[in-house]
């Protein structure tokens, strides 16, 4: 307790710097989840993607980033074991933010799309198991998170494969693609509206006072989707396109480019609201301990200034360095068109919805990469850049151990400095 009282301001100042650094890494690496496919499919330019993401990521992070947050990120640590030494949690959370931020910087420089959630989880597991006690870690929860390495990309890949195959079969391989598009695109509009609404209700608005269950969110989303479906049917029925032979596919791709824009905006908002916690969750824990004179609480109110810091850091990272990972997801794995990019994006969003319904912890990074792999496989294995895919998988495997190793080193460094 005495250490907290003597160095409280220093701890909070350091945590703010490290939290901003981590939020910068989230923006630089993770925002590609929302914008990578849209840029790769040339539905929007990189500058347009950055402008859209700045608005929706910051709005999601600040407006819906969390009124109440678990100060022990994702229930990984047992707070009962920290009552006598709250400064250990402060050291550990600072170490976790710094180590995860460094790993995200390294991964982003290489263009590797890694999970920010796994980065911070690996860091917390590292300092807690070595610096406190092996028993302090909820290994069951860690196992659930690790299982998402396989679950999320597989689900997203299968869904993307099926979606893109259906688009090719129903529209592009028909005798009259434009006529087929008018017939079937409204149903894809319904799917987009349903998934986008569900993602926003389940992931993006869960902290703004809307106490909706998952089932209630689905019902509201179905209602919204029907309304948008009817609007889409009306607009498409009014379209009269006279084109020469050879331009039908280009016109159809334009329709999917518009659909991608809506999906990308929603995913950016949901990502900002959900993944900002990876940066500000540990900061909120440190702030709570200092504000409560060393008492370790499981939950605490989220001060608005922390949300502002997290949102600002995400935007800064995106603007300054986000193009690296956007290029990897959008162009280096496989060639994307608006229709294939739409399938990958919708599959990733659908996986988030499915995972939320079953309370499965999934990585948005892994889901989108899985979706891109799925649409690539729909064109054949040769459509994939297997060297890039192998590098991405390797970066996923080392994220947890690298985060843990760095966190252990920084934990003992801070412990030696202040204890």
N, C-alpha and C positions, 0 to 999 in steps of 0.2 A: 504493500500500500504506500509505503514511504517513497518508493521509486516513482510511482505514478504521480504522487503529489509534487515531487521535486522536478520531474522531467516531463510533466504532462503537456506543456505547450510545445516543447521540442518534439515529442512523439507525434503530436497532431500535425505539426508543420511538415515533418518528414513524411507522414502518412498521406498528406495532401499531395505532396510532390510525387510520391510513388503511385498514388491512385490516379493522378492525372497522366502519368507515364503509361500505366496499364490501360486506361481508357483510350489513350492515343493508339496503343497497340490494337485494341479492339476495333477501332475505326479503320486503321490501316489494313488489318488482315481480314476481319470478319464481315465488313460491309459488302464485300464482294458476293456474299451469299444472296443479297437482294439485287445487285446490279450486274454481276458478272455475265450472266446469260443474256441479258438485254443488250449489253454492249457487244458481246461476242456475236450475237445474231444481227447486229447493226440495226436493231429497232430504235436505239438511241445512241448518241455519241457519248464519249467518255465525259465531256464537259457537261452535257445534259444529265448524265447519270449522277455526277457529283452534285450538281445543283438540286436534283430531286432527293438524293440521299441526305444531303445537309438538312433540308427542310423536314423530311419525315423521320430520319433517325433522331434528330434533336427533339422533335415534338414527342416522339415515343419515349425517349429517355427522360425528358423533363416533366411532361404531362402525366405519363403513366408508368414512370420508373419505379414507383413503390412508395406508398404511404407507410407501410410496415414491412420491414425486411428481417429475415433471419440473420442475426448478427454472426452466427456460426454457419458459414456458407454451406447450404444444402444439408445441414444436419450431420456433417462429417465428424465433428469433434463433440465430445461429451463435456459440457461446461462445468459439470460438478467437480471435475478433476482440476479445475483451474482456480477454484475459490481462494486458495492460499497464496497463489502466485499469479495474479492477473497480469503482471508485467510480461510473463511468458507468452500470453496470447497476443499482447501488443507487439513483442519482438517477432512472433511468428507471422502475424498478419502483415507487418511491414516487409518481412522477408518474402512472403508469398507474393505480394504486389510487385516487389522489385524483380524477383526471379521470373515470374510470369511475363512481366513487361519486357525483360531482356530476351526471353525466348521468342516472344511475338515479334520483336524487332528483328532477330536473326531470321526467323521463318519468313517474314515479310520481305526482307532483303533478297532472299532466295526465291521469292514468289510462291512459297508453299502455303496452301490454305489449311491451316491447322485449327483445332477447336480451342477457342478461348476458355470455354468451360473446363476442358480437360487440363489446360495449362494451369489455371488457378487451383483446380482440385488436386492435381499432382503436387503442386507447391504446398498446399495445406497438409496433405497426407504426409509429405516428407518431413516437415518441421514437427508435426504432432507426434508421429511415430518414433522419431529419434530424440527430439528435444523434450518431449513430455513423457509419453508412455505409449507402447504398442496398443494397450487397452483403451487409450484415449480416442482411437480412430474407430468409427463405425464401418467396419470392413464390409458388411452387407451392403451398405449404401455405395461404397466404392465399387463393389462388384457390379451393382446395377448400372452405374455410370460407365464402367469399362465395357459392359455388354453392348452398349450403344454403338461401339465401334463396328459391330457386325450388323446389328438390327437396323439402324437408320439407313445406311447406304443400300442395303439389300432391298428394304421396302421401297425406298425412293426409286431405285434402279428398275425394279419390276413394274412399278406404276408408270414410270416414264416410258419404258419399253412398250407397254400396252397402249398408253395414250398416243404416242407418236405413230405406232403401227395402225391405230384406228384412224388417225388423221390421213395417213397415206392411203389406206384402203378405201375409206369412205369418200375422200375428196380428191386427192391428187391422182389416184389411179382410175377415177371414173371417166366416162366419156366426155362429160362437161363439168370441169372442176368448179367453174363459177356457180353453176346451177346447184351442184352438190354442196358448195359452201353455204349458199343461201338456205339450204335445207337443214344442214347439220351444225353450222356455226352457232345458232341460238342455243343448242344443247351444251356446247362448250362454254358459251357465255353463262349459262346456268351453273355449270361446274365451277367456273372462275368465281362467280358471285358468291356461291355457297362456301367455297373454301376460303376466299378472301374474308368474307364476313365472319366465318368461324374462327379463323386465325386472329382476327382483330378482337373479337369478343373474348376468346379464351386466353390469348397470350398478350394482347395489346392493351386491354382495358380492365385487367383483373385488379388493378390497384387504385382505380379512381372512384371507388364506392359502389360499383355495380356487382352486387353479390349474386351472380348468376351461376347456377350449376352447369356442368358440361352439357347435360341434356337440354336445359333451357337455352343455352347458347346455340345448340343445334337447331332447335325449333325457330328461334329468331332468325338464324342464318337461312333456313329454308324459306321463310317468308320473304326476306330481303331478296333472295335469289329468284323467286318467282316474279317479283316486281321487276327486277332488272331483266329477267328473261323476256317478259312481255314487252318491255321497252325495246330490247334488242330485236325481237321479232318484228316490231312495227318499223324500226329504222331500216332493217335489212329488206323488208318488203317494199320499201319506197326507193330502194337503190335501182337505178337503171344504168347499167354499164355497157357501153358499146366499145369493144376492143377487137383488135385484129388477132389472128392466130399467133400463138406463142407468148401472149401477155397474160393469159389466164392465171398461171401460177404466181406471177408477180403480184397481181391484184389480191389473190387469196392470201399470200404471205403478208400483205399490208394489213389485212384484217387481224391476223395473229400478232402482228407487231403492236397494234393498239391494245389487244388483250394483255400482252406482256407488260405494258406500261402500268396497267391497274394492279396486276399481281406484284410487280416490283415495288410500287408505292406502299402497298399493304405490308409486304414482307419487311420493308425498311422500317416502318412504324413499329411493327411487332418485334423486330430485332432490337431496335433501340430501347423499347420498354423492358425487354426480357434480359438481354445480355449486358446491359449497362451494370447490372448487379454484380457481374464478374469483377468489375473495377471498384465499384463503390460499396459492395457488401463488406469486404474486409475493412475499408475506411470507416463505414458505419459502426462496425464492431469496436474499432479503436476509439472513435468519438464517444460511443456509449460508455465504455470503461472509464474514460477520463472524466466524462460528465457525471458519472455515478461514483466517483472517488474510488475506483478500483473494483466495484461490484460487476460481476460478469452476468449479463442478462441474455436469455435466449432470443428475445425479440426487443426491438426498440423502434421509436418513431424515426422516420427518415427526414432529416433537416433539408429544406429546399436548397440550401447552398451546396449540399453534397450532390444532389441531382443535377444542379447547374454545372458543377465541376465535371461530373461524368459525361453529360451531354456535350459540353464544350470540348472535352478531350476526344470523344468519338469523332466529332466533326473535324477537329484539327488533324487527326490521324488520317481520316479519309481524304481530305483535301491535299495533304502533304505527301502521302505515300500509298494511297489506296489503289493506284493504277497497277501496281505490281501484281497483286493477287487477282484483281479483276481480269488482267490479261491471261493469267494461268487458267482460270475457270472458263473464261469466255472464248479463248482461241487456241490454247495449247493442248487441251485434252482431245477435242474433236472439233470438226467444223460444225458450226451452228447456223441454222436459219431461224427466222421468226417462229415457224411452226414447231421445229424441234426444240428451240429454246423455251417456247411456251410450254411444251410437254414436260421439260425438265423442271421448270419453275413451278408449274402446277403440281407436279409429283412431289417436289420438296415441301411445298406448303401443305399438301394432303397428308404427308408423313407426319408433319408436326401436329396436325389435327388428330390423326389416329393415335399417335403417341400420347397426346394429352388425354384422350379418352381412356386409355389404359394405364395412365400415370407412369409411362415409360420415359426415362431420361434419355433424350436424344440430342445430338449435336446438329445445329443448323448447317454447319460446314459440311459434315459428313452426308447429310441428306441431299444437299445440292450437288455435291460431287457425285454421289450415287445416281442422281437423276440425269446428270450429263453423261455418265457412263452408260446408263440405260438407253438413251436416245442414240448414242454412238453404236452400241451393240445392235440396235434395230437396223442399222445399215451394214452390219458385218464387223467382225473383229478388226479387220484392216482399217476401219474408220477411226480407230482409237490410236493415240500416241502412247504405246505401252511403256516407253521409257519415262514419260512424264507421270503416268499413272503409278508406276512402281515407286518413283520418288515421293509422290504424295502419300502413298501407303506407308512408306518408311518413316516419313515425318510424323504421321499419326502415331506410329508405334513408339517413337522416342519421346513424344511430348510429355507423358506422365513421368518417366524416370528423369528426364532432363530438368523438368520443373521441380521435382523432389530434391535432386542433388543440389541445385542452385539454392533452393530454399533452406536446406540444412546448413549450407555454408554461411548464408547471410544471417540465419537465426543465431548461430553461435558467435558470429561477429558482433551482432547487436547486443547479445547477452554479455560478451566480454567488455563492450564499450560502456554499458550502463549499470551492470550488476556488480 
